[in-house]
Amino acid sequence: MNPARPRAGTDLCALEDIAEPGAKSFRFRAQAAMFAGVVVRIGEEVRGYVDSCPHAGWPLSALDDSYLTRDRRHILCAGHGALFRPLDGECVAGPCAGESLSPWPVEVQDGRVVTV
């Protein structure tokens, strides 16, 4: 396991800090290790994913918090255009069709997004 991955109960942000619909990136460092995650918000639901495309292992976005397509219906991998459903992370178009983003469990508790 990545030592930089935040422990369960880590407070990430207020739900209102994530646009609706929208996404927010998070980076954590522990010594030489780094963990990159993204939280996607659709309505009052949130989903967390490791910020890494299953096709090539690249970060999904070159810009912080810029993960969704223009119509806000999919997560877009900026590297090669793969599209992922925001609520389950499944790739529905592109070179990794049928694969999924790695989940990073998060939930809303008292208006705050926290890791679980």
C-alpha positions, 0 to 999 in steps of 0.5 A: 500500500502507498504510505502517502495514501491518506488514512480513513477519516481524513477530512478532505474538504467541504462538499460545497468546495467541489462544483456540482457537477465537478471534481477536485484533485488531492495530493499527499506526500509521505517522504518519497511516496506520493498519492494523487486522488480525485473526488467527483461530485454529482448532485450530493453524491461523491466518488473518489478515484486514484488519479491514474488512467488504467490504460497508461498510468498517467494522471487523468488531468494536466490541470487541477480540478479539470477532470470532467468533459465539457458537458460534465457527463464523463471523466476525461483522460487528457492523455488519450481521450478515454471517457469514464462514468463518474459514479462507477469509474468504468471506461466507456470509450477509448483505449481502456474501454471496459476497464475502470478507475481504481476506487479511493473510498470517500463519503460525505459526513456532516457536509465534509468529504472524508476518506473511509 
